[in-house]
Amino acid sequence: LLEKKMEIEQKRALEFKRKGNKKSALLCLKKKKMYEKEVDKILASVFNLEQQSAVLESSQTSADIINTQLEFKTAMKKIQAKVNVDSVADLQDDIQEQMQIQEEVADILGQSAALDDEDELEDELNELMMEDEEETLVSEVTSMSMGTDNIASNT
């Protein structure tokens, strides 16, 4: 609205100057300057309000952060009141002891299974060796009988 008034006053000043009415033209330019100053004041006020709004938002954010930190501190104190450092250390020791016992049990169970497996594997190995010896004997006997057949056919 003020910008429109400034345009109007500038046009009127030009018209008065063309008609030779210098006083009226200068008066129109003074009004235009007054409107320009008013626009500048309004823009400065708007800038100040925006700046204050930004500061207010920042202050609110800071307050929210502080409140959250206070809530965190209170919650941590409640939790820590329930937890005794010595009892946590004892708990860790107990857990470690139980894990060692479980490891020993697993080792013992693993050994018996390994022994059973070793016995089975030894039996299987002995069977394979006996089969191999039988095959070797059969092969030798077959070779010998072929050799005697060849000698008999050559004579």
C-alpha positions as CSV (number, residue, x, y, z in Angstrom):
1,L,0.0,0.0,0.0
2,L,2.8,2.5,0.9
3,E,4.7,1.5,-2.2
4,K,1.7,2.3,-4.3
5,K,1.4,5.7,-2.5
6,M,5.1,6.4,-3.3
7,E,4.5,5.7,-7.0
8,I,1.5,8.0,-7.0
9,E,3.5,10.8,-5.3
10,Q,6.3,10.4,-7.8
11,K,4.0,10.7,-10.8
12,R,2.2,13.7,-9.2
13,A,5.6,15.4,-8.7
14,L,6.5,14.9,-12.4
15,E,3.1,16.3,-13.4
16,F,3.5,19.4,-11.2
17,K,7.1,19.9,-12.5
18,R,5.8,19.7,-16.1
19,K,3.1,22.3,-15.3
20,G,5.8,24.5,-13.7
21,N,4.4,24.1,-10.1
22,K,7.8,23.4,-8.4
23,K,6.4,23.8,-4.8
24,S,3.8,21.2,-5.3
25,A,6.3,18.9,-7.0
26,L,8.7,19.2,-4.0
27,L,5.8,18.6,-1.6
28,C,4.9,15.4,-3.5
29,L,8.6,14.3,-3.3
30,K,8.6,15.0,0.5
31,K,5.5,12.8,0.9
32,K,7.2,10.1,-1.2
33,K,10.3,10.3,1.1
34,M,8.0,10.1,4.2
35,Y,6.5,6.9,2.8
36,E,9.9,5.5,2.0
37,K,11.0,6.1,5.6
38,E,7.8,4.5,6.9
39,V,8.5,1.4,4.7
40,D,12.1,1.3,6.0
41,K,10.8,1.5,9.6
42,I,8.3,-1.3,8.9
43,L,11.0,-3.5,7.3
44,A,13.3,-2.8,10.3
45,S,10.5,-3.8,12.7
46,V,9.7,-7.0,10.8
47,F,13.4,-7.8,10.8
48,N,13.6,-7.2,14.6
49,L,10.5,-9.4,15.1
50,E,12.0,-12.2,13.0
51,Q,15.3,-11.9,15.0
52,Q,13.4,-12.0,18.3
53,S,11.4,-15.0,17.1
54,A,14.7,-16.9,16.2
55,V,16.1,-16.1,19.7
56,L,12.9,-17.3,21.3
57,E,13.0,-20.5,19.3
58,S,16.6,-21.0,20.3
59,S,15.8,-20.3,23.9
60,Q,12.9,-22.9,23.8
61,T,15.2,-25.5,22.2
62,S,17.8,-24.8,24.9
63,A,15.2,-25.2,27.6
64,D,14.0,-28.5,26.1
65,I,17.5,-29.8,26.0
66,I,18.1,-28.8,29.7
67,N,14.8,-30.4,30.7
68,T,15.7,-33.6,28.8
69,Q,19.1,-33.7,30.5
70,L,17.5,-33.2,33.9
71,E,15.1,-36.1,33.2
72,F,18.0,-38.2,32.1
73,K,19.9,-37.4,35.3
74,T,16.8,-38.3,37.4
75,A,16.2,-41.5,35.6
76,M,19.9,-42.5,35.9
77,K,19.9,-41.8,39.6
78,K,16.8,-44.0,40.1
79,I,18.4,-46.8,38.1
80,Q,21.7,-46.5,39.9
81,A,19.9,-46.5,43.3
82,K,18.7,-50.0,42.4
83,V,22.1,-51.2,41.3
84,N,24.9,-51.7,43.7
85,V,28.4,-51.8,42.2
86,D,29.5,-54.6,44.4
87,S,26.5,-56.7,43.6
88,V,27.2,-56.2,39.9
89,A,30.8,-57.3,40.4
90,D,29.5,-60.4,42.3
91,L,27.0,-61.1,39.5
92,Q,29.7,-60.9,36.9
93,D,31.9,-63.3,38.9
94,D,29.0,-65.7,39.4
95,I,28.2,-65.6,35.6
96,Q,31.9,-66.2,34.8
97,E,32.0,-69.2,37.2
98,Q,28.8,-70.7,35.7
99,M,30.3,-70.3,32.2
100,Q,33.5,-72.1,33.3
101,I,31.4,-75.0,34.8
102,Q,29.4,-75.2,31.6
103,E,32.5,-75.3,29.5
104,E,33.9,-78.1,31.7
105,V,30.7,-80.1,31.2
106,A,30.8,-79.5,27.5
107,D,34.4,-80.7,27.4
108,I,33.6,-83.8,29.3
109,L,30.6,-84.6,27.1
110,G,32.8,-83.9,24.0
111,Q,35.5,-86.3,25.2
112,S,33.1,-89.3,25.7
113,A,31.7,-88.7,22.2
114,A,35.2,-88.4,20.8
115,L,36.2,-91.7,22.5
116,D,33.2,-93.5,21.0
117,D,34.0,-92.1,17.6
118,E,37.6,-93.2,17.9
119,D,36.6,-96.8,18.8
120,E,34.3,-96.9,15.8
121,L,36.9,-95.5,13.6
122,E,39.5,-98.0,14.7
123,D,37.1,-100.8,14.1
124,E,36.4,-99.5,10.6
125,L,40.1,-99.1,9.9
126,N,40.8,-102.6,10.9
127,E,38.0,-103.9,8.6
128,L,39.5,-101.9,5.7
129,M,42.9,-103.3,6.3
130,M,41.6,-106.9,6.4
131,E,39.7,-106.3,3.2
132,D,42.8,-104.8,1.6
133,E,44.9,-107.8,2.7
134,E,42.3,-110.2,1.2
135,E,42.3,-108.3,-2.1
136,T,46.1,-108.4,-2.1
137,L,46.1,-112.1,-1.6
138,V,43.5,-112.7,-4.3
139,S,45.5,-110.5,-6.6
140,E,48.7,-112.5,-5.9
141,V,46.9,-115.8,-6.3
142,T,45.4,-114.6,-9.6
143,S,48.8,-113.4,-10.8
144,M,50.5,-116.7,-9.9
145,S,47.8,-118.8,-11.7
146,M,48.2,-116.7,-14.8
147,G,51.9,-117.1,-14.7
148,T,51.6,-120.9,-14.5
149,D,49.1,-120.8,-17.3
150,N,51.5,-118.9,-19.5
151,I,54.4,-121.3,-18.8
152,A,52.2,-124.3,-19.6
153,S,51.0,-122.8,-22.9
154,N,54.6,-122.0,-23.9
155,T,55.8,-125.6,-23.5
